[in-house]
Amino acid sequence: MESTTIASLMNESLPSPGREGSDGVVEIGLLLPANRAAALLRLARDRRESVGQVLRRLIERELAQPV
């Protein structure tokens, strides 16, 4: 995927949701309440995964749901 954004994939012209890196990967900033961030860190540690792995799995699961 070149420098397309999620919005442009849906034929919409919205700004990029984050910074694009190599291989079509996009970095997205995330602001969370401190208690949610702490819970996310605990969950990742308990599962022996990175926070990124936990978030990617949650996002993939949600995107797989029919709308």
C-alpha positions in Angstrom: 0.0 0.0 0.0 1.5 3.3 -1.0 0.8 6.5 0.8 -2.9 5.9 0.9 -4.9 6.5 4.1 -7.7 4.5 5.6 -10.1 7.2 4.4 -8.8 7.1 0.9 -9.3 3.4 0.8 -13.0 4.2 1.4 -13.1 6.8 -1.3 -13.2 9.6 1.3 -10.7 12.5 1.5 -9.9 12.7 5.1 -6.4 13.5 6.5 -4.1 10.6 7.3 -4.8 9.1 10.8 -1.1 8.9 11.6 2.4 8.8 10.3 3.1 6.2 7.6 6.2 4.1 8.0 7.7 1.5 5.7 5.6 -1.4 4.3 2.3 0.5 4.5 2.4 0.6 8.3 0.8 3.6 10.0 1.7 4.9 13.4 -1.3 6.2 15.3 -1.1 8.2 18.6 -3.5 7.1 21.3 -4.6 9.0 24.4 -6.1 7.0 27.2 -7.1 7.8 30.7 -4.3 6.8 33.1 -6.4 4.0 34.7 -7.1 2.4 31.2 -3.4 2.7 30.2 -2.4 0.9 33.5 -5.0 -1.8 32.8 -3.7 -2.2 29.3 -0.2 -2.6 30.5 -1.2 -5.2 33.1 -3.2 -7.1 30.4 -0.2 -7.1 28.1 2.2 -8.2 30.9 -0.2 -11.0 32.0 -0.5 -12.3 28.4 3.3 -11.9 27.9 2.6 -9.7 24.8 3.4 -6.2 23.9 0.7 -3.5 24.2 0.8 -3.2 20.4 0.0 -7.0 20.0 -2.9 -6.7 22.4 -4.3 -3.6 20.6 -3.8 -5.1 17.2 -5.7 -8.3 18.2 -8.6 -6.2 19.7 -8.8 -4.0 16.6 -8.7 -7.1 14.3 -11.5 -8.8 16.3 -13.6 -5.6 16.2 -13.1 -5.1 12.5 -14.0 -8.7 11.7 -17.5 -8.1 13.3 -20.3 -7.3 10.8 -21.6 -3.8 11.0 
